[in-house]
Amino acid sequence: EVQLVESGGGLVQPGESLRFSCTASGFTFSNYWMSWVRQAPGKGLEWVANIKQDGSEKFYVDSVKGRFIISRDNAKNSLYLQMNSLRAEDTAFYYCARVSSLTTFDFWGQGTLATVSS
Amino acid sequence: QSVLTQPPSVSAAPGQKVTISCSGSSSNIGNNYVCWYQQLPGTAPKLLIYDNNKRPSGIPDRFSGSKSGTSATLGITGLQTGDEADYYCGTWDNSLSAFWVFGGGTKLTVL
């Protein structure tokens, strides 16, 4: 059974940092692109970042470029999102998702909440 | 403002059929497969339809998808109260700074 479990959420002040982790199980992690997708409370879904199987390619939505870093450790079956210079508008649930094809996120974690507030 | 346009809400009675539309452009829906996701209250999104009209294992055939031009449609027949959820369409976009785009979501109410 495919499982994705996020951790690392919390409350921080604007300008501070947070690091999310996502631990995968039930599939060969190193065979898949992985993604982070976020959802502000009561709002819709927004893709944040993707990373290739070997970590050699990374893509970000414009609003987080230069502030967020996606990475992975295939030996640990883990995906990470380092979020720096956080803003109030980054407040959201962050979901780890497996990318099964160009257009498909086929499995999602339960999400972890980042709250950025003074 | 989402790249893909969905109606904010739809409603229908139990047992009835409902459709949810998703409108885009040639840079997204027009040239790429569409997915649909179901998000039950308080839970993570779940893949419902992929490649326009395919259902993952375990998704009942009450759920169907179609695409025509730059629009896609999710259909749900035999509505059940357990289908009350937010539904999102999503696809790849060839042109924007956000390569993967979603609709704003449609809240389905089963009356």
Interface residues (C-beta under 8 A of the other chain):
Chain A: S35 V37 G44 L45 E46 W47 N50 F59 V61 D62 Y95 S100 S101 L102 T103 T104 F105 D106 F107 W108 G109 Q110 G111
Chain B: S2 N32 Y33 V34 C35 Y37 T43 A44 P45 K46 L47 Y50 D51 P56 Y88 G90 T91 W92 S97 A98 F99 W100 V101 F102 G103 G104 G105
